[in-house]
Amino acid sequence: MKTTFDSIVLGIHNFPYFAILFTLPIFAITTIKHKSFNLVRVLLQYALLLYSLCLVAVVLFPLPTLAQAATLHTHDLQIIPFHFVVDIVKESPLVINEPATYVKTICNRAVLQVVFNILMTIPFGMFLRYYFGYDKKKVVVASMLLSLAIEVTQLTGIFGIYHGSYRLCDIDDLMMNTLGGFVGYRFIVAVETYIPSIYAFDRRRKTVKKGYVKA
């Protein structure tokens, strides 16, 4: 988890540079497309940029050293669904009749990996629902495609840059990432009646648009 945290910090550290780089396109696209300046849209786009940078950093970094790269000649693939259950059973210290083991189990690496894979795409599902108004099917498909792109990147050693995988391509990660996107979608659906639509922040618009499609 320390490696994951370091990668997130790397994404945050580089955000100001990318924010400056994308400032003009973000402001121009937002203002021209919606014929108004919507501060909420702009802030959400910056939030998406920050999220994307952190996601890329988590997926790709740390890169293997030259010595490690020289040993990469295989493409690691795990295609057994719910294999994480086996990992949790093997690695966790859980004893049902010993409550003291519960906290240690929750903090176990195998458990944290599952939880993190879900948390990783929750913001993605939230953004798709709130910003684009995607319905459930579109959010699930988009989340699955995002996760598939991540897994293929890992399987191919960043599309052939390395001669083998330096991270495991795991179908369980694909499942948990897709679930995370759905959880984000469901969260927005649950609260969208209590929060203003993104269109409510447009200062000028020719027609009133509905903020959300049917859940």
FIDREN-261717 format. One line per 8 residues: number of its first residue (from 1); for each residue x negated, y, z of N, C-alpha, C. Coordinates in nm, 4 decimals, decimal comma. Example, Ala and Ser with C-alpha at 12.3 -4.5 7.8 and 13.67 -1.06 7.14 Angstrom:
% residues 2
1 = -1,3190/-0,5690/0,7800/-1,2300/-0,4500/0,7800/-1,3200/-0,3300/0,7800 ~ -1,2850/-0,2250/0,7080/-1,3670/-0,1060/0,7140/-1,2900/0,0030/0,7870
//
This chain:
% residues 215
1 = -0,0817/-0,1205/0,0000/0,0000/0,0000/0,0000/-0,0858/0,1264/0,0000 ~ -0,2053/0,1168/0,0547/-0,2948/0,2328/0,0544/-0,3283/0,2720/-0,0895 ~ -0,3491/0,1711/-0,1750/-0,3785/0,1987/-0,3154/-0,2615/0,2699/-0,3815 ~ -0,1407/0,2258/-0,3515/-0,0210/0,2888/-0,4060/-0,0093/0,4336/-0,3590 ~ -0,0328/0,4556/-0,2317/-0,0265/0,5903/-0,1760/-0,1311/0,6801/-0,2424 ~ -0,2510/0,6275/-0,2619/-0,3570/0,7055/-0,3269/-0,3172/0,7427/-0,4698 ~ -0,2493/0,6511/-0,5392/-0,2059/0,6789/-0,6763/-0,1005/0,7888/-0,6783 ~ -0,0082/0,7848/-0,5826/0,0941/0,8892/-0,5736/0,0304/1,0252/-0,5466
9 = -0,0670/1,0264/-0,4572/-0,1396/1,1507/-0,4275/-0,2084/1,2026/-0,5532 ~ -0,2624/1,1113/-0,6338/-0,3270/1,1506/-0,7592/-0,2269/1,2182/-0,8522 ~ -0,1061/1,1610/-0,8619/-0,0029/1,2219/-0,9453/0,0361/1,3600/-0,8966 ~ 0,0514/1,3744/-0,7658/0,0863/1,5044/-0,7075/-0,0255/1,6053/-0,7297 ~ -0,1486/1,5600/-0,7145/-0,2647/1,6479/-0,7305/-0,2718/1,7054/-0,8725 ~ -0,2320/1,6264/-0,9724/-0,2404/1,6718/-1,1114/-0,1146/1,7442/-1,1580 ~ -0,0110/1,7452/-1,0756/0,1145/1,8078/-1,1152/0,1002/1,9556/-1,1520 ~ 0,0290/2,0378/-1,0727/0,0208/2,1807/-1,1087/-0,0334/2,2049/-1,2490
17 = -0,1307/2,1245/-1,2919/-0,1893/2,1436/-1,4245/-0,0876/2,1112/-1,5336 ~ -0,0141/2,0012/-1,5168/0,0869/1,9646/-1,6149/0,2057/2,0607/-1,6095 ~ 0,2358/2,1111/-1,4905/0,3462/2,2067/-1,4768/0,3165/2,3328/-1,5583 ~ 0,1942/2,3796/-1,5501/0,1536/2,4967/-1,6279/0,1614/2,4666/-1,7772 ~ 0,1156/2,3487/-1,8145/0,1133/2,3088/-1,9556/0,2543/2,3009/-2,0138 ~ 0,3496/2,2528/-1,9326/0,4850/2,2310/-1,9830/0,5817/2,3454/-1,9494 ~ 0,5329/2,4506/-1,8854/0,6227/2,5588/-1,8458/0,6948/2,6219/-1,9642 ~ 0,6208/2,6604/-2,0667/0,6826/2,7255/-2,1821/0,7823/2,6332/-2,2522
25 = 0,7466/2,5075/-2,2831/0,8457/2,4183/-2,3458/0,9700/2,3975/-2,2604 ~ 0,9538/2,3824/-2,1291/1,0684/2,3588/-2,0410/1,1626/2,4789/-2,0429 ~ 1,1079/2,5971/-2,0274/1,1918/2,7166/-2,0259/1,2575/2,7393/-2,1625 ~ 1,1809/2,7175/-2,2696/1,2334/2,7417/-2,4042/1,3446/2,6430/-2,4392 ~ 1,3193/2,5153/-2,4157/1,4183/2,4132/-2,4498/1,5450/2,4309/-2,3679 ~ 1,5281/2,4557/-2,2385/1,6444/2,4719/-2,1513/1,7288/2,5917/-2,1922 ~ 1,6650/2,7047/-2,2189/1,7375/2,8276/-2,2513/1,8031/2,8195/-2,3886 ~ 1,7305/2,7673/-2,4882/1,7843/2,7609/-2,6248/1,8972/2,6579/-2,6345
33 = 1,8756/2,5412/-2,5779/1,9753/2,4340/-2,5904/2,1062/2,4684/-2,5225 ~ 2,0972/2,5255/-2,4026/2,2184/2,5520/-2,3260/2,2630/2,6982/-2,3323 ~ 2,1902/2,7785/-2,4112/2,2237/2,9199/-2,4310/2,2368/2,9945/-2,2984 ~ 2,1606/2,9523/-2,2023/2,1593/3,0192/-2,0723/2,0377/2,9699/-1,9950 ~ 2,0018/3,0470/-1,8939/1,8926/3,0035/-1,8071/1,9528/2,9359/-1,6849 ~ 1,9240/2,8091/-1,6697/1,9786/2,7304/-1,5595/1,8624/2,6890/-1,4700 ~ 1,8501/2,7560/-1,3549/1,7390/2,7290/-1,2643/1,7398/2,5842/-1,2157 ~ 1,8580/2,5302/-1,1932/1,8670/2,3920/-1,1458/1,8126/2,2961/-1,2507
41 = 1,8459/2,3197/-1,3772/1,7932/2,2348/-1,4839/1,6402/2,2399/-1,4854 ~ 1,5870/2,3601/-1,4749/1,4420/2,3770/-1,4784/1,3766/2,3040/-1,3611 ~ 1,4317/2,3206/-1,2432/1,3760/2,2536/-1,1253/1,3843/2,1024/-1,1390 ~ 1,4942/2,0528/-1,1942/1,5077/1,9090/-1,2155/1,4069/1,8575/-1,3175 ~ 1,3786/1,9384/-1,4191/1,2807/1,8977/-1,5194/1,1400/1,8933/-1,4595 ~ 1,1105/1,9881/-1,3718/0,9821/1,9830/-1,3018/0,9768/1,8620/-1,2084 ~ 1,0895/1,8323/-1,1438/1,0946/1,7149/-1,0565/1,0727/1,5879/-1,1373 ~ 1,1311/1,5829/-1,2575/1,1115/1,4661/-1,3442/0,9658/1,4553/-1,3874
49 = 0,9045/1,5693/-1,4159/0,7638/1,5701/-1,4540/0,6766/1,5171/-1,3405 ~ 0,7027/1,5632/-1,2186/0,6276/1,5154/-1,1027/0,6489/1,3658/-1,0833 ~ 0,7729/1,3222/-1,0926/0,8041/1,1793/-1,0785/0,7314/1,0974/-1,1848 ~ 0,7311/1,1465/-1,3089/0,6664/1,0739/-1,4181/0,5162/1,0604/-1,3960 ~ 0,4536/1,1688/-1,3486/0,3102/1,1649/-1,3220/0,2778/1,0640/-1,2124 ~ 0,3577/1,0638/-1,1068/0,3353/0,9690/-0,9970/0,3585/0,8262/-1,0442 ~ 0,4592/0,8070/-1,1287/0,4889/0,6735/-1,1805/0,3742/0,6217/-1,2661 ~ 0,3231/0,7059/-1,3540/0,2105/0,6656/-1,4394/0,0877/0,6337/-1,3548
57 = 0,0635/0,7155/-1,2534/-0,0520/0,6925/-1,1662/-0,0390/0,5605/-1,0914 ~ 0,0811/0,5299/-1,0434/0,1031/0,4047/-0,9707/0,0868/0,2846/-1,0628 ~ 0,1351/0,2975/-1,1859/0,1307/0,1861/-1,2807/-0,0113/0,1591/-1,3310 ~ -0,0877/0,2644/-1,3562/-0,2180/0,2475/-1,4223/-0,3379/0,2493/-1,3284 ~ -0,3307/0,3224/-1,2213/-0,4476/0,3408/-1,1360/-0,4376/0,2594/-1,0082 ~ -0,5525/0,2202/-0,9518/-0,6877/0,2471/-1,0004/-0,7245/0,1572/-1,1186 ~ -0,7956/0,2138/-1,2134/-0,8438/0,1362/-1,3275/-0,9574/0,0445/-1,2832 ~ -0,9750/-0,0689/-1,3520/-1,0861/-0,1580/-1,3158/-1,2212/-0,0948/-1,3463
65 = -1,3194/-0,1295/-1,2688/-1,4551/-0,0823/-1,2969/-1,5079/-0,1525/-1,4220 ~ -1,6211/-0,1072/-1,4709/-1,6810/-0,1711/-1,5897/-1,7108/-0,3181/-1,5638 ~ -1,7597/-0,3470/-1,4436/-1,7904/-0,4860/-1,4094/-1,6634/-0,5698/-1,4045 ~ -1,5557/-0,5140/-1,3476/-1,4286/-0,5857/-1,3409/-1,3684/-0,6027/-1,4798 ~ -1,3785/-0,4991/-1,5618/-1,3223/-0,5046/-1,6968/-1,3882/-0,6136/-1,7801 ~ -1,5172/-0,6367/-1,7573/-1,5901/-0,7381/-1,8335/-1,5406/-0,8793/-1,8052 ~ -1,4722/-0,8969/-1,6938/-1,4241/-1,0307/-1,6560/-1,2784/-1,0540/-1,6965 ~ -1,2150/-0,9539/-1,7561/-1,0740/-0,9658/-1,7922/-1,0587/-1,0313/-1,9295
73 = -1,0130/-1,1544/-1,9285/-0,9956/-1,2270/-2,0553/-0,8628/-1,3023/-2,0610 ~ -0,7799/-1,2892/-1,9574/-0,6514/-1,3588/-1,9558/-0,5383/-1,2582/-1,9376 ~ -0,4201/-1,2992/-1,9793/-0,3026/-1,2136/-1,9659/-0,2090/-1,2790/-1,8652 ~ -0,2029/-1,2188/-1,7469/-0,1304/-1,2786/-1,6350/0,0185/-1,2461/-1,6428 ~ 0,1003/-1,3524/-1,6400/0,2444/-1,3374/-1,6538/0,3158/-1,4282/-1,5545 ~ 0,4090/-1,3707/-1,4781/0,4883/-1,4469/-1,3824/0,6332/-1,4410/-1,4292 ~ 0,6887/-1,5541/-1,4742/0,8206/-1,5542/-1,5378/0,9270/-1,6287/-1,4566 ~ 0,8961/-1,6616/-1,3313/0,9928/-1,7322/-1,2474/1,0726/-1,6296/-1,1669
81 = 1,2026/-1,6173/-1,1936/1,2834/-1,5197/-1,1187/1,2875/-1,5522/-0,9694 ~ 1,2884/-1,4483/-0,8882/1,2966/-1,4578/-0,7423/1,1774/-1,5322/-0,6797 ~ 1,0667/-1,5315/-0,7501/0,9466/-1,5926/-0,6926/0,8983/-1,5147/-0,5708 ~ 0,9414/-1,3890/-0,5593/0,9014/-1,3092/-0,4435/0,9516/-1,3705/-0,3128 ~ 1,0609/-1,4484/-0,3215/1,1120/-1,5149/-0,2015/1,0092/-1,6142/-0,1492 ~ 0,9470/-1,6868/-0,2405/0,8416/-1,7832/-0,2031/0,7242/-1,7096/-0,1397 ~ 0,6873/-1,5965/-0,1988/0,5759/-1,5183/-0,1440/0,6071/-1,4697/-0,0033 ~ 0,7307/-1,4245/0,0171/0,7693/-1,3751/0,1493/0,7664/-1,4880/0,2516
89 = 0,8192/-1,6038/0,2132/0,8202/-1,7189/0,3043/0,6780/-1,7609/0,3408 ~ 0,5888/-1,7585/0,2411/0,4498/-1,7996/0,2652/0,3737/-1,7006/0,3518 ~ 0,3956/-1,5711/0,3251/0,3112/-1,4687/0,3865/0,3688/-1,4065/0,5133 ~ 0,4994/-1,4071/0,5255/0,5586/-1,3377/0,6401/0,5488/-1,4219/0,7669 ~ 0,5343/-1,3569/0,8826/0,5246/-1,4282/1,0105/0,6606/-1,4504/1,0760 ~ 0,7693/-1,4417/0,9959/0,9039/-1,4457/1,0524/0,9331/-1,5775/1,1232 ~ 0,9798/-1,5637/1,2475/1,0331/-1,6759/1,3250/1,1703/-1,6298/1,3738 ~ 1,2749/-1,6980/1,3273/1,4116/-1,6525/1,3516/1,4412/-1,6266/1,4989
97 = 1,3946/-1,7150/1,5852/1,4258/-1,7011/1,7284/1,3242/-1,6172/1,8046 ~ 1,2382/-1,5450/1,7289/1,1407/-1,4564/1,7924/1,1540/-1,3164/1,7328 ~ 1,2364/-1,2310/1,7935/1,2587/-1,0955/1,7410/1,1309/-1,0150/1,7245 ~ 1,0291/-1,0460/1,8003/0,9034/-0,9714/1,7916/0,8395/-0,9833/1,6536 ~ 0,8771/-1,0889/1,5789/0,8179/-1,1091/1,4462/0,8912/-1,0316/1,3369 ~ 1,0066/-0,9731/1,3700/1,0875/-0,9071/1,2684/1,0161/-0,7852/1,2086 ~ 0,9604/-0,7022/1,2944/0,8926/-0,5816/1,2471/0,7712/-0,6188/1,1624 ~ 0,6959/-0,7186/1,2064/0,5793/-0,7633/1,1301/0,6208/-0,8162/0,9930
105 = 0,7367/-0,8800/0,9882/0,7866/-0,9322/0,8610/0,8235/-0,8190/0,7666 ~ 0,8921/-0,7178/0,8201/0,9305/-0,6035/0,7377/0,8083/-0,5319/0,6812 ~ 0,7007/-0,5287/0,7596/0,5779/-0,4607/0,7182/0,4844/-0,5515/0,6387 ~ 0,5290/-0,6740/0,6116/0,4460/-0,7671/0,5357/0,4286/-0,7200/0,3917 ~ 0,3154/-0,7463/0,3320/0,2844/-0,7007/0,1966/0,3880/-0,7470/0,0952 ~ 0,4286/-0,8729/0,1022/0,5241/-0,9266/0,0047/0,6587/-0,8566/0,0145 ~ 0,7016/-0,8258/0,1363/0,8283/-0,7561/0,1563/0,8171/-0,6115/0,1073 ~ 0,7091/-0,5448/0,1439/0,6902/-0,4051/0,1042/0,6823/-0,3906/-0,0477
113 = 0,6254/-0,4903/-0,1138/0,6151/-0,4845/-0,2596/0,7534/-0,4860/-0,3239 ~ 0,8426/-0,5699/-0,2724/0,9794/-0,5750/-0,3234/1,0504/-0,4420/-0,2984 ~ 1,0381/-0,3919/-0,1758/1,1030/-0,2656/-0,1397/1,0508/-0,1511/-0,2259 ~ 0,9197/-0,1466/-0,2462/0,8617/-0,0385/-0,3259/0,9084/-0,0459/-0,4706 ~ 0,9193/-0,1656/-0,5274/0,9644/-0,1789/-0,6661/1,1076/-0,1296/-0,6835 ~ 1,1883/-0,1409/-0,5793/1,3235/-0,0864/-0,5847/1,3201/0,0660/-0,5716 ~ 1,2440/0,1134/-0,4723/1,2367/0,2581/-0,4478/1,1780/0,3324/-0,5676 ~ 1,0896/0,2661/-0,6417/1,0153/0,3308/-0,7492/1,1061/0,3877/-0,8585
121 = 1,2193/0,3215/-0,8841/1,3051/0,3673/-0,9934/1,4373/0,4284/-0,9460 ~ 1,4563/0,4410/-0,8164/1,5774/0,5076/-0,7664/1,5867/0,6517/-0,8185 ~ 1,4786/0,7315/-0,8143/1,4884/0,8681/-0,8690/1,5237/0,8692/-1,0175 ~ 1,4776/0,7689/-1,0906/1,5069/0,7595/-1,2341/1,6569/0,7435/-1,2566 ~ 1,7191/0,6522/-1,1821/1,8636/0,6323/-1,1938/1,9417/0,7550/-1,1512 ~ 1,8956/0,8230/-1,0471/1,9611/0,9448/-1,0008/1,9562/1,0528/-1,1079 ~ 1,8409/1,0676/-1,1689/1,8245/1,1705/-1,2717/1,9133/1,1408/-1,3932 ~ 1,9157/1,0147/-1,4369/1,9958/0,9793/-1,5536/2,1434/1,0074/-1,5296
129 = 2,1890/0,9816/-1,4085/2,3306/1,0045/-1,3787/2,3626/1,1532/-1,3639 ~ 2,2830/1,2235/-1,2844/2,3160/1,3623/-1,2555/2,2845/1,4538/-1,3733 ~ 2,1693/1,4381/-1,4337/2,1271/1,5312/-1,5392/2,1934/1,4992/-1,6731 ~ 2,1958/1,3704/-1,7102/2,2503/1,3313/-1,8391/2,3941/1,2804/-1,8314 ~ 2,4414/1,2486/-1,7097/2,5763/1,1965/-1,6968/2,5924/1,0560/-1,7500 ~ 2,4842/0,9757/-1,7493/2,4904/0,8393/-1,8011/2,5867/0,7537/-1,7186 ~ 2,6533/0,6618/-1,7875/2,7377/0,5669/-1,7159/2,6528/0,4492/-1,6674 ~ 2,7170/0,3564/-1,5996/2,6443/0,2447/-1,5376/2,5650/0,1634/-1,6390
137 = 2,6258/0,1290/-1,7497/2,5594/0,0454/-1,8491/2,4334/0,1124/-1,9022 ~ 2,4425/0,2412/-1,9353/2,3272/0,3129/-1,9898/2,2140/0,3226/-1,8878 ~ 2,2490/0,3463/-1,7613/2,1469/0,3568/-1,6569/2,0763/0,2243/-1,6372 ~ 2,1519/0,1155/-1,6340/2,0918/-0,0170/-1,6152/2,0001/-0,0516/-1,7322 ~ 2,0468/-0,0264/-1,8535/1,9656/-0,0567/-1,9718/1,8401/0,0290/-1,9743 ~ 1,8539/0,1591/-1,9466/1,7382/0,2488/-1,9476/1,6380/0,2105/-1,8396 ~ 1,6869/0,1729/-1,7225/1,5984/0,1317/-1,6129/1,5241/0,0036/-1,6493 ~ 1,5952/-0,0888/-1,7130/1,5318/-0,2134/-1,7543/1,4256/-0,1881/-1,8611
145 = 1,4546/-0,0989/-1,9553/1,3579/-0,0676/-2,0610/1,2344/0,0022/-2,0039 ~ 1,2563/0,0917/-1,9069/1,1432/0,1567/-1,8415/1,0547/0,0535/-1,7737 ~ 1,1167/-0,0361/-1,6985/1,0403/-0,1398/-1,6289/0,9718/-0,2323/-1,7279 ~ 1,0400/-0,2652/-1,8372/0,9805/-0,3517/-1,9396/0,8568/-0,2864/-1,9999 ~ 0,8640/-0,1557/-2,0231/0,7491/-0,0830/-2,0771/0,6318/-0,0893/-1,9792 ~ 0,6628/-0,0779/-1,8499/0,5582/-0,0859/-1,7467/0,4938/-0,2238/-1,7468 ~ 0,5775/-0,3271/-1,7496/0,5254/-0,4644/-1,7436/0,4456/-0,4996/-1,8676 ~ 0,4900/-0,4551/-1,9844/0,4161/-0,4816/-2,1080/0,2818/-0,4094/-2,1054
153 = 0,2823/-0,2873/-2,0528/0,1563/-0,2132/-2,0393/0,0574/-0,2890/-1,9526 ~ 0,1064/-0,3447/-1,8431/0,0193/-0,4208/-1,7538/-0,0243/-0,5524/-1,8165 ~ 0,0691/-0,6208/-1,8846/0,0378/-0,7498/-1,9465/-0,0699/-0,7372/-2,0539 ~ -0,0626/-0,6303/-2,1317/-0,1534/-0,6144/-2,2449/-0,2826/-0,5408/-2,2095 ~ -0,3029/-0,5134/-2,0810/-0,4228/-0,4389/-2,0435/-0,4231/-0,3008/-2,1042 ~ -0,3105/-0,2312/-2,0878/-0,2863/-0,0971/-2,1462/-0,3014/-0,1052/-2,2981 ~ -0,2234/-0,1965/-2,3562/-0,2140/-0,2122/-2,5004/-0,3505/-0,2339/-2,5676 ~ -0,4290/-0,3228/-2,5067/-0,5531/-0,3647/-2,5683/-0,6765/-0,2869/-2,5280
161 = -0,6602/-0,1852/-2,4450/-0,7790/-0,1118/-2,3985/-0,8706/-0,2070/-2,3219 ~ -0,8085/-0,2947/-2,2430/-0,8838/-0,3990/-2,1742/-0,8511/-0,5329/-2,2377 ~ -0,9437/-0,6266/-2,2293/-0,9285/-0,7560/-2,2963/-0,8357/-0,8508/-2,2208 ~ -0,7847/-0,8080/-2,1083/-0,6932/-0,8900/-2,0310/-0,6156/-0,8048/-1,9326 ~ -0,5272/-0,8695/-1,8596/-0,4460/-0,7974/-1,7617/-0,5261/-0,7714/-1,6349 ~ -0,5207/-0,6478/-1,5861/-0,5817/-0,6215/-1,4562/-0,4748/-0,6074/-1,3481 ~ -0,3479/-0,6229/-1,3906/-0,2365/-0,6315/-1,2971/-0,1381/-0,7355/-1,3497 ~ -0,0676/-0,7996/-1,2582/0,0246/-0,9068/-1,2943/0,1533/-0,8518/-1,3551
169 = 0,1920/-0,9071/-1,4687/0,3216/-0,8787/-1,5290/0,4215/-0,9740/-1,4653 ~ 0,5195/-0,9205/-1,3942/0,6057/-1,0024/-1,3092/0,7533/-0,9752/-1,3400 ~ 0,8284/-1,0808/-1,3703/0,9700/-1,0636/-1,3997/1,0467/-1,0139/-1,2771 ~ 0,9964/-1,0469/-1,1580/1,0607/-0,9963/-1,0360/1,0515/-0,8447/-1,0285 ~ 0,9393/-0,7897/-1,0725/0,9252/-0,6436/-1,0755/1,0280/-0,5829/-1,1709 ~ 1,0478/-0,6484/-1,2854/1,1474/-0,6020/-1,3823/1,2862/-0,6007/-1,3192 ~ 1,3189/-0,7054/-1,2461/1,4493/-0,7145/-1,1814/1,4659/-0,6087/-1,0731 ~ 1,3640/-0,5910/-0,9893/1,3743/-0,4957/-0,8797/1,3742/-0,3518/-0,9301
177 = 1,2975/-0,3226/-1,0333/1,2980/-0,1886/-1,0914/1,4347/-0,1557/-1,1500 ~ 1,4946/-0,2527/-1,2184/1,6279/-0,2326/-1,2745/1,7297/-0,2102/-1,1631 ~ 1,7177/-0,2876/-1,0562/1,8052/-0,2697/-0,9405/1,7881/-0,1307/-0,8809 ~ 1,6648/-0,0829/-0,8739/1,6386/0,0495/-0,8199/1,7076/0,1584/-0,8998 ~ 1,7034/0,1480/-1,0330/1,7729/0,2448/-1,1168/1,9226/0,2431/-1,0916 ~ 1,9782/0,1232/-1,0739/2,1208/0,1105/-1,0458/2,1559/0,1706/-0,9096 ~ 2,0699/0,1491/-0,8107/2,0930/0,2059/-0,6777/2,0954/0,3589/-0,6850 ~ 2,0025/0,4163/-0,7617/2,0007/0,5612/-0,7793/2,1281/0,6112/-0,8447
185 = 2,1744/0,5386/-0,9447/2,3000/0,5721/-1,0117/2,4168/0,5682/-0,9135 ~ 2,4238/0,4614/-0,8341/2,5345/0,4464/-0,7406/2,5330/0,5561/-0,6330 ~ 2,4151/0,5991/-0,5956/2,4054/0,7057/-0,4955/2,4680/0,8347/-0,5487 ~ 2,4332/0,8696/-0,6725/2,4884/0,9921/-0,7307/2,6396/0,9791/-0,7494 ~ 2,6853/0,8617/-0,7929/2,8294/0,8399/-0,8085/2,9008/0,8606/-0,6746 ~ 2,8374/0,8163/-0,5664/2,8988/0,8254/-0,4335/2,9091/0,9694/-0,3844 ~ 2,8167/1,0550/-0,4285/2,8147/1,1922/-0,3746/2,8572/1,2971/-0,4758 ~ 2,8814/1,2578/-0,6013/2,9040/1,3585/-0,7050/3,0339/1,4378/-0,6854
193 = 3,1282/1,3840/-0,6093/3,2490/1,4608/-0,5811/3,2248/1,5697/-0,4771 ~ 3,1104/1,5628/-0,4104/3,0779/1,6593/-0,3057/2,9723/1,7608/-0,3496 ~ 2,9149/1,7401/-0,4670/2,8113/1,8311/-0,5162/2,8546/1,8901/-0,6498 ~ 2,8092/2,0103/-0,6813/2,8492/2,0711/-0,8087/2,7842/2,0011/-0,9273 ~ 2,8566/1,9977/-1,0355/2,8009/1,9459/-1,1599/2,6855/2,0345/-1,2039 ~ 2,5930/1,9777/-1,2777/2,4807/2,0583/-1,3264/2,5295/2,1691/-1,4182 ~ 2,6427/2,1484/-1,4856/2,6964/2,2510/-1,5739/2,7505/2,3708/-1,4972 ~ 2,7795/2,3497/-1,3703/2,8312/2,4601/-1,2891/2,7259/2,5681/-1,2682
201 = 2,5994/2,5339/-1,2929/2,4916/2,6307/-1,2716/2,4599/2,7115/-1,3971 ~ 2,5240/2,6764/-1,5085/2,5025/2,7547/-1,6304/2,5683/2,8910/-1,6151 ~ 2,4944/2,9948/-1,6427/2,5458/3,1306/-1,6254/2,6398/3,1692/-1,7391 ~ 2,6098/3,1186/-1,8604/2,6938/3,1508/-1,9748/2,7124/3,0242/-2,0554 ~ 2,8356/2,9965/-2,0938/2,8622/2,8833/-2,1806/2,9937/2,9082/-2,2536 ~ 3,0023/2,8660/-2,3753/3,1207/2,8933/-2,4565/3,2394/2,8097/-2,4115 ~ 3,2110/2,6863/-2,3733/3,3185/2,5981/-2,3283/3,2774/2,5346/-2,1979 ~ 3,3748/2,5018/-2,1166/3,3480/2,4349/-1,9902/3,3303/2,2863/-2,0163
209 = 3,2184/2,2321/-1,9760/3,1899/2,0918/-1,9982/3,2121/2,0127/-1,8721 ~ 3,2524/1,8894/-1,8891/3,2654/1,7999/-1,7742/3,1257/1,7541/-1,7333 ~ 3,1037/1,7541/-1,6057/2,9703/1,7201/-1,5573/2,9385/1,5727/-1,5597 ~ 3,0412/1,4879/-1,5505/3,0146/1,3463/-1,5394/3,1082/1,2676/-1,6291 ~ 3,0637/1,1528/-1,6697/3,1487/1,0598/-1,7420/3,2040/0,9610/-1,6422 ~ 3,2960/0,8793/-1,6861/3,3564/0,7813/-1,5966/3,2503/0,6861/-1,5450 ~ 3,2509/0,6625/-1,4135/3,1522/0,5731/-1,3525/3,1736/0,4303/-1,3963
//
